[in-house]
Amino acid sequence: MDCQKYPTEPDRKIAAALHHAVDSMEVSSFAEARLMAKIKDYKQDGANASWKERIFMKRFSKRFIVAFCAVFCLMCMTAMAATGIVHGWHSHNIIGSDTKVYVDVAEKLLPQLEYTPKSVEEFTNGFTFESASLSVSQGTDENHNDIGKQYTNCDLNYINAETGEELNLYTDSIPQTAFPADYVDPAAKNVITQTVGDITITYSEYQYKFVPPDYEISAEEQAAMDRGDLVMSYGSAEVEEKYLKAADWYADGVHYNLFGWDLTLTADDIFTMAEEIINAK
């Protein structure tokens, strides 16, 4: 996937059309920053970005994200590489798949998947279902060319009406063997594992700093990045520091990632929520 080139005039027209088609939707500056951070990863050196960064586009299916992701993928797709080796992943939302009705997840979204993920409508700690959508993920080779099977994923979003905190449950059927068994993310902090039956849940935390495009990294920040204590992402309108808490696990061939930003939830709280999903009928 060669993303170094600039968009052509037809690309700009497609982008304008997509923006117009979803103009009634909104997008937060933070979501835009996340997308721009991923684009920067691809432009600089996608092979050096962690696999979690490449595979988890999360759910930013608002106006800017929907339009730009569609054009970004269109512009960057090239022929399948001959090596067949997956070096990274990219993902984009499926336009029109969003729903705010929980029963639609089972009746409308799951039939489009090759797997059946578990979920709950409400957690015991007060987080309740807010929306869900589908996305598509595909592997890339060392030159960012699309390669291998394309996977359709399901992403559910929850909110705590009392605290206003949001939580995402991302699911996919990408084989666990697609990732290095001995991979250790240097940016992951406070890593804890817990088992539920024969399922291993891995909890981790990440410190992010979102900065404007012209932001100059200080020596102290660079040192923190080198140590794996900080992830710097360009593209936000102003400097923002965010803390990510996440839990990952595989069950019956399905991968789950439960995560949220700046949560007051503890690791035990998130483990409990993960267990509720695992035990869901």
Secondary structure, 3 states (H helix, E strand, C coil): CCCCCCCCHHHHHHHHHHHHHCCCCCCCHHHHHHHHHHHHHHHHHHHHCCHHHHHCCCCCCCHHHHHHHHHHHHHHCCCCCCCCCCCEEEEEECCCCCECCHHHHHHHHHHHCCCCCCCCCECCCCEEEEEEEEEEEEEECCCCCEEEEEEEEEEEEEEECCCCCEEEEEEECCCHHHCCCCCCCCCCEEEEEEEECCEEEEEEEEEEEEECCCCCCCHHHHHHHHHCCCEEEECCCCCEEEEEEEEEEEECCEEEEEEEECCCCCHHHHHHHHHHHHCCC
